[in-house]
Amino acid sequence: MKYMNKKLLLGCLFVGILLSGGLTSCQQEMQEPARITLLNNSWNMNLPLMAQAKLGGAVQADSLPVIKEVEKGFAISFTVNLEIPTFDRHILEIPGVLDVCLRQHNPLDRNKQNYPAYKMPDGSVPVLEAGLELKSPVDGHMERMIIGIPLAMLNQPLGEHEVILNFSGVRWTMYVDGKLLDNDFPLGYPLPEKMKNWKIDSHFVSQAAIYYPSLHPERAEGATVGLQPQVQFWTPTGHNAWVGDVVSLYHDGTYHLFYLYDRRGHQSKFGRGGHYFEHLSTKDFRHWTEHEAAVPIEEQWETFGTGTPFIFNNQLCISYGYHTTRIYPREQTTLPELYEYLDKHGYTGSFNRHQMSGVAAGSSYSVSDDGIHFRKTGILFHPCENPSIYVDPKGDLKMLANYGARGTWASDSVSGGWHCLDENFPLGGDCTFFFHWGDYDYIIGGFTRLWAKETVQPDSVYQDVVAEGLDFYNGSCVPTITEISNNRFVMAGWMWMKAWGGPLVIHEMVQLPKGRIGTKWMDELVPAVSPDAITLSGSSDKIEKIPSGSFLLTFEVTPVGPDGKLTVNLLPSADKGTQDACEWKLDSGEKRAQYAFVGDKDSRERSLREGGAPQQGRNYAIENLIDTDKTFTVRMVVKTSDKFDGSLVDTEIAGKRTMVSYREKLAVERLQFHYENMEVKNVRLSLLTE
């Protein structure tokens, strides 16, 4: 019912607003948006009947019983009355070990935690944080691991709440009112000899209890209650949670999307990443389901790098790398033993990591019998830390080695025996993927590389598509390509915003003559819009007031002379002028489009071939546009979000190319067209419903 009321409200806004140039209200067909059914984020905490110690009432400080096995963790539950702090309030402490603080956060500081994603009505950002002192297992230094939340993310930010802090050794987690709101992945343990005393500030905390060992919460059954989020531009729930590298597979009528779950823009686990594979799936791209993590972190040293899902022996498998060298020196890992075997035999061995002396590093994989539940094999089969495994058109098992190794490899078994076919191609780096379409084979090389050849040709003749200016990079990072039903191909990636990790972006691909590939919006994933739209009429070329910063803009373009040029300026409120504004420009003569700052009409951004950086998602160009020498349609989605701290702009050109950009701090309120030797017609603007 709330969803319908919101649509009606948006419609009323359109009908009632006056825009320069003359606009009319009209109706368009509604499409139900593609949504994800999320797992329930309510947890049964399974608190023991007896606590090791309690505070409350007249007892505001006391000694703690000895914790004999700190590796098994501990938990603290407390009842807190949240208020707006005027200065830092340390509301619960274990001196030298734990500090729970209520404080005001700088509304301009989004580093790591992204607290300003949720602000109070006055713009302030009070936060509740818990800092835990941990001793590094690598060099013994002490470092504080902080988890926390902005109070404004709570349904009732102020007043009484139940908080549980759970240190399991593998996870350091904050639950508020039974919901998991923040966590990190520890490296090291508190010093048990310092866990002697604790205290509370009774103005805020009425009671507290501590438990040894840690709790084992269980997720409540059923899906999350309420409206489920749309898929396109989705981010995981939370102020600091993002989508990282995406890998995908279509099998038995189901599209599986795995992504590296990220908190803090690669700054979890003290900057080592703390990444692991989460899992979404869909059969029709309109109804999506969130599953439990496919490859969870289960030990302190684990942090995972990108691999690929694939089918082997009729099982769904997913490869990945242990990025252990981000934590331990190479000589303390299994890599020397893996390389020693490879150098001696000319192919890789198959090692059970549980039987090796070093900390596991290199390539491993998990398997699933039902496509939902996965188990780690524990087998180390190669020293590279980003293994991209695939089955080629001949049915042979191959791997592209990335991160710590390079080259093309082959084997008869996933678990070992990998021998190098070409040590110099591809060159390695980040997240290289193979895909086959029609008569052509392709290898996409992470952020910036692309090679292609005819399938009948040998691997030695792969051509550099980027060097020809014919790539399909569109602003998303580390895209993965998957064939689905009816000869359709899908490209999924994430969008760089403040740091590593961002929203999910999925586009469909189109194959053109001679194997060239373009991109377009996927019909199933077009965001839902209000049933009412506004249109420009007469000679008007601008909209002076857009009621929402999230909208769909569509229009038709016809070149009417040589060297036609078209510019769409996305502008903030009038009092800000062109501050943070975005310019999207198309040049039909040069077959080129770009994102740039507003103000310099002669600016020329660089394409990937020219040394530009579309993967950064800011200002860049694409070249060799397709079908822009005749009438074509442009569609543009602008999505504004407090979590984004700006707007995401996704533009589709003639149904053959797409380009996405993140515009920091921009909330679009005005729109201005400029064009020469171009005719622009049928301009429609519809607000997104969410």
C-alpha positions in Angstrom: 0.0 0.0 0.0 2.9 2.4 0.8 4.3 1.7 -2.7 1.0 2.7 -4.4 0.7 5.8 -2.2 4.2 6.9 -3.3 3.4 6.5 -7.0 0.2 8.6 -6.5 2.2 11.2 -4.7 4.7 11.4 -7.6 1.9 11.7 -10.1 0.5 14.6 -8.1 3.8 16.4 -8.1 4.0 16.2 -11.8 0.5 17.4 -12.4 1.0 20.4 -10.0 4.4 21.6 -11.1 5.0 24.3 -13.7 8.1 24.0 -15.8 9.5 26.5 -18.3 9.1 25.7 -22.0 5.7 24.3 -21.6 5.1 20.7 -20.3 2.2 18.4 -20.4 1.2 15.5 -18.3 0.8 12.2 -20.0 0.4 8.6 -19.2 2.7 5.7 -20.0 2.5 2.0 -19.5 3.8 0.8 -16.1 6.3 -2.1 -15.7 6.8 -3.9 -12.5 10.4 -3.5 -11.5 12.8 -6.4 -11.1 13.3 -7.0 -7.3 15.5 -9.0 -5.0 13.9 -11.1 -2.2 16.4 -10.5 0.5 17.3 -12.8 3.4 15.8 -11.9 6.7 18.2 -9.6 8.6 16.6 -10.4 12.0 18.7 -12.7 14.2 17.9 -15.0 17.1 20.8 -14.3 19.4 20.7 -17.5 21.5 21.8 -15.7 24.7 22.9 -18.2 27.4 20.8 -18.3 30.6 23.8 -17.2 32.7 26.2 -14.4 32.0 29.8 -14.3 33.2 29.3 -10.8 34.7 26.6 -8.1 34.8 26.4 -4.4 35.4 23.4 -2.3 36.2 21.5 -0.5 39.0 24.0 0.5 41.7 26.8 -1.5 40.1 28.3 0.6 37.4 31.8 -0.9 37.4 33.2 -4.2 38.4 35.9 -6.8 37.8 35.7 -9.4 35.1 36.2 -13.1 35.4 39.3 -14.5 33.7 38.7 -15.3 30.0 40.7 -18.5 29.5 40.3 -19.0 25.8 40.1 -15.6 24.1 40.2 -17.4 20.7 36.7 -18.5 21.4 35.6 -15.0 21.7 33.1 -13.1 23.9 29.9 -11.1 23.6 28.4 -8.1 25.4 24.7 -7.2 25.5 23.5 -3.9 26.9 20.4 -1.7 27.0 21.2 1.8 25.9 19.1 5.0 25.9 20.4 6.8 22.8 20.6 10.6 22.9 22.2 13.2 20.7 25.7 13.7 22.2 27.2 17.1 22.6 30.6 15.6 23.1 32.1 12.1 23.0 30.4 9.9 25.5 32.2 6.6 26.4 29.2 4.6 27.5 30.8 1.1 28.1 34.4 0.3 28.5 36.8 -2.5 29.1 40.0 -0.3 29.6 42.7 -1.2 27.1 40.3 -3.6 25.2 36.9 -2.2 24.3 35.5 1.3 24.0 31.8 1.9 23.1 31.3 5.5 22.2 28.4 7.8 21.3 29.7 10.8 19.4 29.0 13.3 16.7 30.6 12.5 13.3 31.7 15.0 10.7 28.9 15.2 8.1 31.5 15.7 5.4 33.6 12.6 6.3 32.6 9.5 4.4 35.9 7.7 4.7 35.5 4.0 5.4 32.2 3.9 7.3 30.1 6.3 5.1 28.2 7.4 8.2 26.7 10.5 6.4 24.5 8.1 4.3 22.0 8.6 7.1 21.7 12.1 8.6 19.4 13.5 11.2 16.8 16.1 10.1 19.2 18.9 11.1 22.0 17.3 9.0 24.0 16.1 12.0 25.5 12.5 12.1 25.5 11.1 15.6 27.0 7.6 15.7 27.3 4.6 18.0 30.7 2.9 17.7 32.6 0.0 19.3 36.4 -0.1 19.1 38.2 -3.3 19.9 42.0 -3.5 20.5 43.5 -6.5 18.7 47.1 -7.8 18.7 48.3 -8.7 15.2 49.3 -12.3 14.7 51.9 -11.1 12.1 54.1 -8.6 14.0 52.4 -8.2 17.4 51.4 -4.6 17.0 48.1 -3.4 18.5 45.3 -1.9 16.3 41.8 -0.8 17.0 39.0 -2.3 14.9 35.9 -0.1 14.8 32.4 -1.0 13.9 29.5 1.4 14.2 26.3 2.9 12.9 24.8 6.3 12.3 21.8 6.6 14.6 19.6 8.0 11.8 19.6 4.5 10.1 17.4 3.2 13.0 13.6 3.5 12.7 13.6 5.3 16.0 17.1 6.9 16.3 16.6 8.0 19.9 15.4 6.2 23.0 15.9 2.7 24.3 17.6 0.0 22.2 19.1 -3.4 22.7 22.7 -3.8 21.5 24.8 -6.9 21.2 28.5 -6.8 20.4 29.8 -10.3 19.3 33.5 -11.1 18.9 33.8 -14.6 17.5 37.4 -14.4 16.5 36.3 -14.4 12.8 33.7 -11.7 13.0 33.3 -8.5 15.1 29.6 -7.7 14.8 27.1 -5.1 16.1 23.5 -6.1 16.4 20.9 -3.5 17.3 17.4 -4.7 18.2 18.2 -8.1 16.8 19.4 -6.8 13.4 22.9 -7.1 12.1 24.0 -3.5 11.2 27.8 -3.6 11.0 30.6 -6.1 11.1 34.3 -6.5 10.3 36.7 -9.4 10.1 39.3 -9.4 12.8 43.0 -10.0 12.5 44.3 -10.9 15.9 42.8 -11.1 19.4 42.4 -8.9 22.5 44.9 -9.2 25.2 43.2 -11.4 27.8 45.4 -10.1 30.6 43.8 -6.6 30.1 40.3 -7.9 30.4 40.2 -7.3 34.2 37.6 -4.6 34.7 34.7 -3.0 32.9 32.3 -0.1 33.5 29.2 1.6 32.1 27.9 5.2 32.0 24.5 4.7 33.7 23.1 7.9 32.1 23.1 5.9 28.8 23.4 2.2 29.7 20.9 0.7 32.2 22.2 -2.8 32.2 25.0 -4.9 30.5 26.1 -8.5 30.5 29.2 -10.3 29.2 29.3 -13.8 27.9 32.2 -16.3 27.3 32.6 -17.7 24.6 31.0 -15.7 21.7 27.4 -16.2 20.7 26.2 -18.2 17.7 23.2 -16.2 16.3 20.9 -17.8 13.8 19.1 -15.9 11.1 15.3 -15.7 11.5 13.3 -17.7 9.0 11.6 -16.0 6.0 12.5 -13.1 3.8 13.0 -9.5 4.9 9.6 -7.9 5.6 8.6 -4.9 3.5 9.2 -3.7 -0.1 12.1 -5.5 -1.7 14.8 -3.4 -3.5 15.2 -3.1 -7.2 18.1 -4.9 -8.8 19.6 -2.3 -11.0 22.0 0.0 -9.0 21.4 -2.2 -5.9 23.8 -2.2 -3.0 23.7 -4.6 0.0 21.7 -3.3 3.0 23.7 -1.0 5.2 25.5 2.4 5.3 28.9 1.0 4.4 28.1 -2.1 2.3 28.8 -2.4 -1.4 29.0 -4.8 -4.4 32.6 -5.7 -5.3 33.8 -7.9 -8.2 31.0 -9.8 -9.9 31.2 -13.3 -11.5 28.3 -15.1 -13.1 27.0 -18.3 -14.7 23.8 -19.4 -16.4 23.0 -23.1 -15.8 19.8 -25.2 -16.0 17.7 -22.1 -16.6 19.1 -20.1 -13.6 21.4 -17.1 -13.7 23.8 -17.2 -10.7 25.5 -13.9 -9.8 28.2 -14.0 -7.2 29.8 -10.9 -5.9 32.6 -10.0 -3.4 30.8 -8.5 -0.5 32.6 -5.3 0.6 32.3 -3.0 3.6 34.3 0.2 3.9 35.6 0.4 0.4 38.3 -2.3 0.7 39.2 -1.2 4.2 37.8 -4.1 6.2 40.2 -6.4 8.0 42.5 -3.4 8.6 42.7 -2.6 4.9 43.2 -6.2 3.6 39.7 -6.3 2.1 37.9 -8.9 4.1 36.0 -10.0 0.9 34.0 -13.1 0.4 31.4 -14.3 -2.2 27.7 -13.6 -1.7 25.2 -15.1 -4.1 22.0 -13.9 -5.9 20.0 -15.9 -8.5 17.1 -15.5 -10.9 15.3 -17.5 -13.5 13.6 -14.6 -15.3 15.7 -11.5 -14.4 12.6 -9.9 -12.8 12.4 -12.0 -9.6 15.7 -12.4 -7.8 16.6 -14.3 -4.6 19.4 -13.7 -2.1 21.1 -16.8 -0.8 23.5 -17.4 2.1 27.1 -16.7 1.3 28.6 -19.1 -1.2 32.1 -18.7 0.1 32.1 -17.2 3.6 35.0 -16.1 5.7 35.4 -18.9 8.3 39.0 -18.3 9.6 40.9 -15.2 10.5 43.4 -15.4 7.7 40.8 -15.7 4.9 40.2 -13.0 2.5 39.1 -14.0 -1.0 40.0 -12.8 -4.5 38.0 -13.1 -7.7 37.6 -16.4 -9.6 34.8 -17.8 -11.8 31.8 -20.1 -11.5 31.9 -23.1 -13.9 30.5 -26.6 -14.4 32.8 -29.6 -13.9 31.6 -33.2 -13.4 28.0 -32.0 -13.4 28.7 -29.8 -10.4 28.4 -26.1 -10.0 31.9 -24.9 -8.9 33.3 -21.5 -8.1 37.1 -20.9 -8.1 38.7 -18.1 -6.1 42.1 -17.1 -4.7 43.2 -16.8 -1.1 44.7 -13.3 -0.9 46.7 -14.3 2.1 49.8 -12.3 1.0 47.9 -9.2 1.9 48.2 -10.4 5.5 51.3 -12.7 5.9 54.7 -12.5 4.2 54.9 -14.8 1.2 57.4 -17.1 2.9 54.9 -17.9 5.7 52.3 -19.0 3.2 51.9 -22.1 1.0 53.1 -20.3 -2.1 56.7 -21.4 -1.9 55.7 -25.1 -1.8 53.2 -24.6 -4.6 55.9 -23.0 -6.8 58.5 -25.6 -5.9 56.2 -28.4 -7.1 55.4 -26.5 -10.3 59.1 -25.8 -11.1 60.0 -29.4 -10.4 57.2 -31.1 -12.4 56.2 -28.6 -15.0 52.6 -28.7 -13.8 50.8 -27.8 -10.6 50.1 -30.2 -7.8 47.0 -30.9 -5.8 47.4 -30.0 -2.1 45.1 -30.3 0.9 45.6 -27.0 2.7 44.9 -28.6 6.0 48.0 -30.7 5.7 50.4 -27.9 4.8 52.6 -26.0 7.1 52.2 -22.6 5.7 49.1 -20.4 5.7 47.0 -21.2 2.7 47.5 -19.0 -0.3 46.8 -19.5 -4.0 43.9 -21.0 -5.9 41.1 -23.1 -4.5 37.4 -23.8 -5.2 34.1 -24.7 -3.7 31.4 -27.1 -5.1 27.6 -27.3 -4.9 25.3 -30.2 -5.5 22.1 -28.0 -5.6 23.4 -24.7 -6.9 22.6 -23.0 -3.6 24.7 -24.6 -0.8 28.5 -24.7 -1.4 31.3 -26.4 0.5 35.0 -25.5 0.3 37.2 -28.3 -1.0 40.3 -27.1 0.8 42.3 -28.0 -2.3 45.1 -25.7 -3.5 45.7 -26.3 -7.2 47.7 -23.3 -8.5 49.7 -20.4 -7.0 47.8 -17.6 -8.7 45.3 -15.7 -6.4 42.7 -14.8 -9.0 42.0 -18.1 -11.0 39.6 -17.7 -13.9 38.5 -21.2 -14.9 36.3 -21.9 -17.9 35.4 -24.7 -20.4 36.4 -23.7 -24.0 34.2 -24.4 -27.1 36.1 -27.7 -27.6 35.1 -28.8 -24.1 38.6 -28.4 -22.7 39.2 -27.1 -19.1 41.3 -24.0 -19.1 42.3 -21.2 -16.8 43.5 -17.6 -17.1 45.9 -16.9 -14.3 45.7 -13.5 -12.6 47.1 -11.8 -9.5 50.5 -13.3 -8.7 50.7 -15.3 -12.0 49.7 -15.0 -15.6 49.2 -16.9 -18.8 46.8 -19.5 -20.2 46.7 -22.9 -18.5 45.0 -26.3 -19.1 44.2 -29.4 -17.1 42.0 -32.5 -17.1 41.0 -31.8 -13.5 40.3 -28.7 -11.5 42.2 -30.0 -8.5 45.6 -30.0 -10.0 47.8 -30.9 -13.0 47.6 -27.4 -14.6 50.3 -26.9 -17.2 51.0 -23.6 -19.0 49.9 -23.2 -22.6 51.1 -19.6 -23.1 53.0 -17.8 -20.3 52.7 -14.5 -22.1 49.0 -14.2 -22.8 46.9 -12.9 -21.3 49.3 -10.7 -19.3 47.5 -11.3 -16.0 46.5 -8.5 -13.7 42.9 -8.4 -12.4 40.0 -10.7 -13.2 40.4 -11.9 -16.8 37.4 -13.7 -18.2 36.8 -15.8 -21.3 33.5 -15.9 -23.3 32.4 -17.4 -26.6 29.7 -15.9 -28.8 28.8 -17.2 -32.3 31.9 -17.5 -34.4 34.1 -15.5 -32.0 36.1 -15.9 -28.8 36.7 -13.0 -26.4 38.9 -12.4 -23.4 38.0 -9.4 -21.2 40.9 -8.3 -19.0 39.5 -6.8 -15.8 39.3 -3.0 -15.8 40.7 -2.0 -19.2 41.6 -4.9 -21.6 39.8 -6.8 -24.3 40.9 -9.3 -26.9 39.0 -11.1 -29.6 39.5 -13.6 -32.4 37.5 -16.0 -34.6 36.9 -19.3 -32.9 38.5 -21.3 -35.7 41.7 -19.3 -35.2 44.5 -20.3 -32.8 44.9 -18.5 -29.5 48.0 -16.8 -30.8 46.1 -14.4 -33.1 43.9 -12.7 -30.4 43.6 -9.0 -31.4 43.7 -6.1 -29.0 40.2 -4.6 -29.4 40.9 -1.7 -27.1 43.8 -0.6 -29.4 41.2 -0.4 -32.2 38.8 1.8 -30.2 36.1 -0.9 -30.5 35.8 -2.0 -26.9 32.6 -2.0 -24.9 33.8 -0.7 -21.6 31.1 1.5 -20.3 32.2 2.8 -16.8 31.4 -0.3 -14.8 34.3 -2.1 -13.2 35.6 -5.7 -13.8 32.6 -6.7 -15.9 31.7 -10.4 -16.2 30.0 -11.7 -19.4 27.5 -14.6 -19.4 25.4 -16.2 -22.1 21.7 -16.7 -21.0 18.8 -18.0 -22.9 17.9 -17.2 -26.6 21.5 -16.3 -27.5 21.4 -13.3 -25.2 24.5 -12.1 -23.3 24.6 -10.2 -20.0 27.4 -8.0 -18.6 27.4 -7.4 -14.9 29.8 -5.3 -12.9 30.0 -2.7 -10.2 30.4 1.1 -10.2 33.3 2.9 -8.7 32.2 5.7 -6.4 34.1 6.9 -3.3 36.4 3.9 -3.2 36.5 0.2 -4.2 33.0 -1.3 -4.4 29.7 0.3 -5.4 26.3 -0.4 -6.8 25.5 -3.4 -9.1 25.2 -2.5 -12.8 23.8 -5.0 -15.3 23.5 -4.4 -19.1 22.7 -6.6 -22.0 25.2 -7.0 -24.9 24.6 -6.9 -28.7 26.8 -8.5 -31.3 27.4 -6.7 -34.5 29.0 -7.8 -37.8 32.7 -9.0 -37.6 32.2 -9.8 -34.0 32.1 -6.3 -32.6 30.1 -6.0 -29.3 28.0 -3.2 -28.0 25.8 -2.8 -24.9 22.2 -1.8 -24.2 19.8 -1.7 -21.3 18.3 -5.0 -20.3 14.5 -4.7 -20.7 13.8 -6.7 -17.6 15.9 -4.3 -15.4 14.7 -0.9 -16.5 13.9 0.9 -13.2 10.2 1.6 -12.4 8.9 5.1 -13.1 5.8 7.1 -12.2 2.9 6.6 -14.6 2.9 10.4 -15.3 5.6 12.0 -17.5 6.4 15.5 -18.6 7.4 16.6 -22.0 9.1 19.6 -23.6 7.0 21.5 -26.1 7.6 24.1 -28.7 11.1 25.6 -28.7 11.8 25.0 -25.1 15.2 23.4 -24.4 15.3 23.3 -20.6 13.5 22.2 -17.4 13.9 24.6 -14.6 12.7 22.5 -11.7 12.7 18.7 -11.5 10.9 17.5 -8.4 13.2 14.6 -7.7 16.8 13.8 -8.5 16.0 10.3 -9.7 14.4 10.1 -13.1 14.3 8.5 -16.5 14.9 10.9 -19.5 14.2 9.7 -23.1 14.4 11.6 -26.4 14.9 11.1 -30.1 17.8 12.6 -32.0 18.0 13.2 -35.8 21.2 14.5 -37.4 20.2 17.3 -39.8 23.6 18.3 -41.0 27.3 17.4 -40.9 29.1 17.4 -37.5 26.0 17.4 -35.4 26.5 18.1 -31.7 24.2 17.5 -28.8 24.7 18.4 -25.1 22.6 17.5 -22.1 23.5 19.5 -18.9 22.5 17.9 -15.6 22.4 20.8 -13.2 21.9 21.3 -9.5 19.6 23.9 -8.0 19.9 27.4 -9.4 21.7 28.8 -6.3 24.6 26.4 -7.0 25.0 27.4 -10.6 27.1 24.7 -12.3 28.8 23.4 -9.2 29.1 19.6 -9.4 27.1 19.7 -12.7 27.5 17.0 -15.3 27.6 17.4 -19.1 26.8 14.6 -21.4 27.9 15.3 -25.0 27.5 13.5 -28.3 29.3 14.4 -31.6 27.7 12.6 -34.5 30.5 13.6 -36.9 33.2 12.0 -34.8 30.8 9.2 -33.6 31.9 10.0 -30.0 30.2 10.7 -26.7 31.5 11.8 -23.3 30.8 12.8 -19.8 32.5 16.0 -18.7 32.1 19.0 -16.3 29.8 21.8 -17.4 31.5 25.0 -18.5 34.1 24.1 -21.1 32.3 23.6 -24.3 35.5 22.6 -26.1 36.5 20.0 -23.5 37.6 16.7 -25.0 37.7 13.7 -22.7 39.8 10.7 -23.6 38.5 7.3 -24.5 40.1 4.1 -23.2 42.2 3.8 -26.3 43.5 7.3 -25.8 44.5 6.7 -22.2 41.2 7.6 -20.5 39.8 5.8 -17.5 36.2 4.8 -18.0 36.6 2.3 -15.1 36.9 5.3 -12.7 33.3 6.2 -13.7 33.9 10.0 -13.8 34.8 12.0 -17.0 35.6 9.8 -20.0 34.7 9.3 -23.7 33.6 6.4 -25.8 34.2 6.3 -29.6 33.0 4.6 -32.8 29.3 5.0 -31.9 26.9 2.8 -33.8 23.8 3.9 -35.7 24.0 7.6 -34.8 24.1 8.8 -38.4 20.3 8.4 -38.6 17.4 9.0 -36.1 18.1 7.3 -32.8 16.9 7.2 -29.2 18.7 8.2 -26.1 17.7 7.0 -22.7 19.2 8.3 -19.5 18.6 7.2 -15.9 19.7 9.5 -13.2 19.7 7.9 -9.7 20.4 10.0 -6.7 21.0 8.5 -3.3 22.2 9.7 0.1 24.3 6.6 0.3 25.9 7.4 -3.0 26.5 11.1 -1.9 25.7 12.0 -5.4 24.1 10.7 -8.6 24.7 7.8 -10.9 24.0 8.5 -14.6 23.4 5.6 -17.0 23.0 6.6 -20.7 21.9 4.3 -23.6 22.7 5.5 -27.1 20.8 4.0 -30.1 20.3 0.7 -28.2 24.0 -0.1 -29.1 26.2 1.6 -26.5 25.9 2.5 -22.9 28.0 4.6 -20.6 27.7 5.1 -16.8 29.1 7.8 -14.6 29.1 8.7 -11.0 28.7 12.4 -10.2 29.8 13.2 -6.7 27.6 15.7 -4.7 25.3 16.2 -7.7 21.5 16.2 -7.1 19.9 17.1 -10.4 17.2 19.8 -10.2 17.5 21.4 -13.7 18.1 20.2 -17.2 19.4 22.0 -20.3 19.7 20.9 -23.9 22.1 22.4 -26.4 22.4 21.2 -30.0 23.5 22.2 -33.5 22.8 20.3 -36.7 20.7 18.1 -34.6 16.9 17.8 -34.1 15.7 16.7 -30.7 12.1 15.4 -30.3 9.8 13.5 -28.0 11.5 14.5 -24.8 10.0 12.7 -21.8 11.0 12.9 -18.2 9.5 10.4 -15.6 10.4 10.2 -12.0 11.7 6.9 -10.6 9.3 5.4 -8.1 12.2 4.7 -5.7 
